[in-house]
Structure formats: structure tokens, C-alpha cells
């Protein structure tokens, strides 16, 4: 059985313990898209959700170089922190603050102060 690119990505996330860092550019390649137009990033978000993968930041940026943290909500390693970061993002935190917290957490396992 051949896996779709999104199914393969889901397996990568699982193999990494439920958390994986990717760039928008890498996700664009999975979507077979050249530019991160609004409908393209919406489609990426739908494909991730269909595989049970959530992402931070909560809205996929249109800048191809930006990093996206992919995770399983119920990942014992990251799920609770992701919920906290999503809450902060929804409370009008500066996007750069949220990005910095996500990047720091993904590399160190600690929430940046």
C-alpha cells in the first residue's frame, strides 16, 4: 500500500514522539504547490487535520522560510504545552513571541520565559 505524502508525514510525526518541526516550504512541497497562497495554506491545514496533526503557529504563515511545529494533541511530551501556547496566541500575543516560544520549546523542551 502506498502512503500519501500526508500519511507519510503523520508517520514521521509519530516516529519523532508526536512532535516534528517543518518549514512552510516543506509543507508546500507536500501539497505540490509553489506559493503559499491563502487557499494553499488552508488546504495544508485541512490535510494536517485529516491526519490528526495540529500545528503552531495556529495559522500557517505564508512565508516559506517560517518554521511550523507539527504535533499530536495527545502527545504526552508536548500536548499540554501546545495547548498553553495556543491559548497565549489567541490572547493577542505578538506572533514573534509565540514563534520564539515554539522554537525554544521544540529544541529544548522548555517554555521560554
Order of alpha helices (4+ residues) and beta strands (2+ residues): alpha-beta-alpha-alpha-beta-beta-alpha-alpha
